[in-house]
């Protein structure tokens, strides 16, 4: 499940698009990609395909605010 985070970090992805199911799975598995890989280039996380539950709207993929 960490492959997308590794790819995003390695390619210095600025916008990451995924499904609500993947974000929910990360939350349930208590994965925190932003703490395990360098997602410093990431500026936005987008979700499409279904309604994103409020519990998944902030979390492990959420980029940190710019300083």
Buried (B, 14 or more C-beta within 10 A) or exposed (E): EEEBBEEBBEEEBEEBEBEBEBBBEBBEEEBBBBEEBEBEEBEEBEBEEEEBEEEBEEBBBBBEEEE
